[in-house]
Amino acid sequence: MKKGKKALALFMAATMTMGLAACGSKEDEGNKPTQTPGNQGSNNENTEKKDVTLTVWGSSEDQNAEQGNWLPTMCDKFNAEHPEWNITFKYGVCPEGDAGAMVSQDPTASADVYMFANDQITTLINANAITKLGGETADYVKSTNSEAIVNSVSVDGNIYGVPFTTNTWFMYYNKSIFSEDDVKNLDTMVSKGKVAFPLNNSWYFASFYVANGCTLFEDGFNEAAGIDFAGDKAVAVTNYLIDLVANKNFVNDADGAGMAGLRDGSIGAIFSGSWDYNSVKEALGDNFGAVQLPCITINGEAKQMKAFAGSKAIAVNPNCKEPQVAVALARYLGSPEAQQSHYTSRSVVPCNTELLKQDSVKNDALVIAQNNTFDNTSIIQPFVSAMGVYWDAAVNMANGIINGDVTHDNATEMTDSMNAAMNNNGL
């Protein structure tokens, strides 16, 4: 998920234009039986249709005609496959990474079905804004996804969404500048050409510290354990980053500097995700390369960078009036057919285990890079409530390194202050 705080004006505008009405609360509607995606309708032409209105929120890209109009197209197909329902869809824009803020602001006036990044789960649960899925829908999620993906949408053993893609970042590079061996180590790369990295983006920043043994809530779920970005292991990373930023071949990727550099050839590698695939492919052409994260060298030892990883999924609002229809739609939007369409139209990498076995998918450089990163060079992004303190503390530290306020002389002090701030100790 690309991190960044979006203005909630989008939410207000969407709410005003759609004229949403509050709905009665329902508990655990996901336990009701739902039909299998695809071949869901009845052949009985005499079946009485039930008029249903569903509000669905997704990203602007998924509702863009030039990018395939994926969301409305899939909803129309779902409607066509269900002759028992006559569904009127209302659409609103809600980026997956903003679902926690937008939907939780007023769950009773939000979408019936919406897309979310899995790190939003705790916020949504606390706001009574997301349905616990059960029955056939929960079984479907478990049987069509890896254990890691299932865990990414689960809390206390309960499933809260139908996954449709993994969510992480990896490295794009220019093959005319860096070889396949070069891209295994970041220090080798910056000795040969310019590399752009969004250091003061908190979603990327942790990768260096985690590489050297720092942890967030132990395995990501033990809130009481806190964040451990302290001690010699963390100070060594801070010193590494001070030197990295000072390297003439390092560029802090802000305001589109990395992509612009790829286009004009001044930068040989950037770190991003599948959302930038088409732009990078256009910029690099035959020199396009994509791989999992490289190692860095700290105190003479190779240490593996590790990205935050998770999933994006489809959720159902427990306040919706038509929970059976909403759950069925959520399941359909995460179906193999829908994931294949998403991949074809927007290069959204599928997570369905059967789709990933298809040659056309598994041999794609984009899919290989994203899945190798997820499997080999990532950690599941924590979604415990205490994680909320991490983001500002990380960006403040990164800015201090970039601006030169953090130096080798005060690295220990500044690292300790960062760790205290990440653990909400009043600093």
Backbone hydrogen bonds, N-H to C=O, Kabsch-Sander energy under -0.5 kcal/mol:
donor,donor_aa,acceptor,acceptor_aa,energy
3,K,1,M,-0.6
6,K,4,G,-0.7
10,L,7,A,-1.0
12,M,8,L,-1.9
13,A,9,A,-2.8
14,A,10,L,-2.5
15,T,11,F,-2.4
16,M,12,M,-2.4
17,T,13,A,-2.2
18,M,14,A,-1.8
19,G,15,T,-1.7
20,L,15,T,-0.8
26,K,318,P,-2.3
30,G,132,K,-0.9
31,N,28,D,-1.7
32,K,29,E,-2.0
45,E,43,N,-0.9
47,T,44,N,-1.7
50,K,84,E,-2.1
51,D,49,K,-0.5
52,V,86,N,-2.4
54,L,88,T,-2.3
56,V,54,L,-0.5
56,V,90,K,-3.2
57,W,113,V,-2.2
58,G,92,G,-1.9
63,Q,60,S,-1.4
64,N,61,E,-1.2
65,A,63,Q,-0.6
67,Q,64,N,-1.4
68,G,65,A,-1.3
69,N,64,N,-2.5
71,L,62,D,-2.6
73,T,69,N,-2.1
74,M,70,W,-2.6
75,C,71,L,-2.3
76,D,72,P,-2.4
77,K,73,T,-1.9
78,F,74,M,-2.4
79,N,75,C,-2.3
80,A,76,D,-2.2
81,E,77,K,-1.7
82,H,79,N,-1.4
85,W,82,H,-1.8
86,N,50,K,-2.9
87,I,85,W,-0.6
88,T,52,V,-3.0
89,F,87,I,-0.6
90,K,54,L,-2.5
92,G,56,V,-1.7
94,C,58,G,-2.4
94,C,92,G,-0.5
98,D,95,P,-2.0
99,A,96,E,-1.1
102,M,98,D,-2.8
103,V,99,A,-2.4
104,S,99,A,-0.8
104,S,100,G,-0.8
105,Q,101,A,-1.0
106,D,102,M,-0.6
106,D,103,V,-0.8
109,A,106,D,-1.7
110,S,107,P,-1.3
112,D,55,T,-1.7
113,V,55,T,-1.9
114,Y,315,A,-1.8
115,M,57,W,-1.1
116,F,313,A,-2.5
117,A,96,E,-1.8
118,N,311,S,-2.8
120,Q,117,A,-2.4
121,I,118,N,-1.7
124,L,120,Q,-2.3
125,I,121,I,-2.9
126,N,122,T,-2.5
127,A,123,T,-1.2
128,N,125,I,-1.9
129,A,124,L,-2.8
131,T,316,V,-2.4
133,L,131,T,-0.6
133,L,159,I,-3.2
137,T,30,G,-0.5
137,T,134,G,-1.0
138,A,134,G,-1.3
139,D,135,G,-2.0
140,Y,136,E,-2.3
141,V,137,T,-2.2
142,K,138,A,-2.2
143,S,139,D,-2.1
144,T,140,Y,-1.2
150,V,146,S,-2.5
151,N,147,E,-2.7
152,S,148,A,-1.4
153,V,149,I,-0.7
153,V,150,V,-1.2
154,S,151,N,-1.4
155,V,158,N,-2.2
158,N,155,V,-2.1
159,I,133,L,-0.7
160,Y,153,V,-2.7
162,V,314,I,-2.2
164,F,312,K,-3.0
165,T,312,K,-1.3
166,T,349,V,-0.5
167,N,310,G,-2.3
170,F,272,S,-3.4
171,M,291,V,-2.4
172,Y,270,I,-2.6
173,Y,289,G,-2.5
174,N,268,G,-2.8
175,K,173,Y,-0.6
175,K,287,N,-2.9
177,I,174,N,-1.7
178,F,174,N,-2.4
183,V,179,S,-1.8
184,K,181,D,-1.5
185,N,182,D,-1.8
186,L,295,C,-3.1
189,M,185,N,-1.7
190,V,186,L,-2.4
191,S,187,D,-0.6
191,S,188,T,-0.6
192,K,189,M,-1.9
193,G,189,M,-2.3
195,V,249,N,-2.9
196,A,269,A,-2.8
197,F,251,V,-2.4
199,L,197,F,-2.2
201,N,198,P,-1.7
202,S,200,N,-0.6
204,Y,201,N,-1.9
205,F,201,N,-1.9
206,A,202,S,-0.9
207,S,204,Y,-1.4
208,F,205,F,-1.2
209,Y,205,F,-0.6
210,V,206,A,-2.8
211,A,207,S,-1.1
212,N,208,F,-0.7
212,N,209,Y,-0.9
213,G,210,V,-1.7
214,C,209,Y,-2.0
215,T,228,D,-1.3
216,L,218,E,-0.5
217,F,215,T,-0.5
217,F,226,G,-2.7
218,E,226,G,-0.5
219,D,217,F,-0.9
220,G,216,L,-0.5
220,G,217,F,-1.3
221,F,217,F,-0.7
222,N,217,F,-1.8
223,E,221,F,-1.3
225,A,222,N,-1.4
226,G,222,N,-0.6
226,G,223,E,-1.1
228,D,215,T,-2.9
229,F,227,I,-0.7
234,A,230,A,-0.6
234,A,231,G,-0.5
235,V,231,G,-2.5
236,A,232,D,-2.4
237,V,233,K,-0.9
238,T,234,A,-2.3
239,N,235,V,-2.5
240,Y,236,A,-1.8
241,L,237,V,-2.8
242,I,238,T,-2.0
243,D,239,N,-1.8
244,L,240,Y,-2.4
245,V,241,L,-2.7
246,A,242,I,-1.3
247,N,243,D,-0.8
247,N,244,L,-1.0
250,F,247,N,-2.0
251,V,195,V,-2.5
253,D,197,F,-1.9
253,D,251,V,-0.6
254,A,252,N,-1.3
257,A,254,A,-1.3
260,A,256,G,-2.1
261,G,257,A,-2.0
262,L,258,G,-2.1
263,R,259,M,-2.0
264,D,260,A,-1.9
265,G,261,G,-1.0
266,S,261,G,-0.9
267,I,261,G,-1.6
268,G,194,K,-2.6
269,A,194,K,-0.6
270,I,172,Y,-2.0
272,S,170,F,-1.5
272,S,270,I,-0.5
276,D,273,G,-1.8
277,Y,274,S,-1.7
280,V,276,D,-2.6
281,K,277,Y,-2.9
282,E,278,N,-2.1
283,A,279,S,-1.9
284,L,280,V,-2.6
285,G,281,K,-2.4
287,N,284,L,-2.3
288,F,285,G,-1.6
289,G,173,Y,-1.1
291,V,171,M,-2.6
295,C,184,K,-2.8
296,I,303,K,-2.9
298,I,296,I,-0.6
298,I,301,E,-2.6
301,E,298,I,-1.8
303,K,296,I,-3.5
305,M,294,P,-1.4
305,M,303,K,-0.6
306,K,207,S,-1.0
307,A,377,T,-2.2
308,F,203,W,-0.6
309,A,379,I,-2.0
310,G,167,N,-1.5
312,K,165,T,-2.3
313,A,116,F,-2.6
314,I,162,V,-2.0
315,A,114,Y,-3.4
317,N,112,D,-2.8
320,C,317,N,-1.8
326,A,322,E,-2.4
327,V,323,P,-2.7
328,A,324,Q,-1.8
329,L,325,V,-2.3
330,A,326,A,-2.5
331,R,327,V,-2.3
332,Y,328,A,-2.0
333,L,329,L,-2.7
334,G,330,A,-0.8
335,S,332,Y,-1.9
339,Q,335,S,-2.8
340,Q,336,P,-2.6
341,S,337,E,-2.1
342,H,338,A,-2.4
343,Y,339,Q,-2.3
344,T,340,Q,-2.4
345,S,341,S,-2.6
346,R,342,H,-2.4
347,S,343,Y,-1.6
348,V,342,H,-1.3
349,V,347,S,-0.8
353,T,144,T,-1.9
356,L,352,N,-2.0
357,K,354,E,-1.1
358,Q,355,L,-1.6
361,V,358,Q,-1.2
362,K,358,Q,-3.2
363,N,359,D,-1.8
364,D,361,V,-1.6
368,I,364,D,-2.6
369,A,365,A,-2.4
370,Q,366,L,-2.5
371,N,367,V,-2.8
372,N,368,I,-2.7
373,T,369,A,-1.9
374,F,370,Q,-2.4
375,D,371,N,-2.7
376,N,372,N,-3.1
377,T,372,N,-0.7
377,T,373,T,-1.3
379,I,307,A,-2.5
381,Q,309,A,-3.2
383,F,220,G,-0.5
387,M,384,V,-1.6
388,G,385,S,-1.9
389,V,386,A,-1.4
390,Y,387,M,-1.2
391,W,387,M,-0.7
393,A,389,V,-1.2
394,A,390,Y,-2.5
395,V,391,W,-2.1
396,N,392,D,-2.2
397,M,393,A,-1.7
398,A,394,A,-2.5
399,N,395,V,-2.4
400,G,396,N,-1.8
401,I,397,M,-2.0
402,I,398,A,-2.6
403,N,399,N,-2.8
404,G,400,G,-0.7
404,G,401,I,-0.6
405,D,400,G,-1.5
406,V,400,G,-2.0
407,T,405,D,-0.6
411,A,407,T,-0.6
414,M,410,N,-2.8
415,T,411,A,-2.3
416,D,412,T,-2.3
417,S,413,E,-2.0
418,M,414,M,-2.2
419,N,415,T,-2.4
420,A,416,D,-2.2
421,A,417,S,-2.3
422,M,418,M,-2.5
423,N,419,N,-1.2
424,N,421,A,-1.7
425,N,420,A,-2.5
